[in-house]
């Protein structure tokens, strides 16, 4: 795989992941909206941190400081950690 394309995909995926979680933190502060189910702030911050780690990982792959297979394995590990936290919190 080409490092530029893979790095860009990983960066975009993690920007979306971090934005999605930070947006909920922002929306939870608005008293005009009622939420039936709310995630705790620590959960959203932890997922946002995982997103920011993934963004730096994508930048390192893009700059070819990290090989693509290693970067993909680390990214898969980060996603597995995020889903494990989600599973443990919700069940």
Residue pairs with C-beta under 8 A, 6 or more apart in sequence:
1 68
2 68
3 61
3 62
3 64
3 68
4 62
6 61
6 68
6 71
6 72
7 58
7 59
7 60
7 61
7 62
7 63
7 71
8 58
8 62
9 58
10 54
10 57
10 58
10 61
10 71
10 72
10 75
11 54
11 55
11 58
11 59
11 62
13 54
13 58
13 75
14 51
14 52
14 53
14 54
14 55
14 57
14 58
15 51
15 55
17 47
17 48
17 50
17 51
17 54
17 82
18 47
18 48
18 51
18 52
18 55
19 51
21 44
21 45
21 47
21 48
21 51
22 44
22 48
24 39
24 44
25 41
25 44
25 45
25 48
27 33
28 35
28 38
28 41
39 89
43 85
43 89
46 85
47 82
47 85
50 78
50 81
50 82
53 78
54 75
54 78
57 66
57 71
57 74
57 75
57 78
58 71
58 75
60 66
60 71
61 67
61 68
61 71
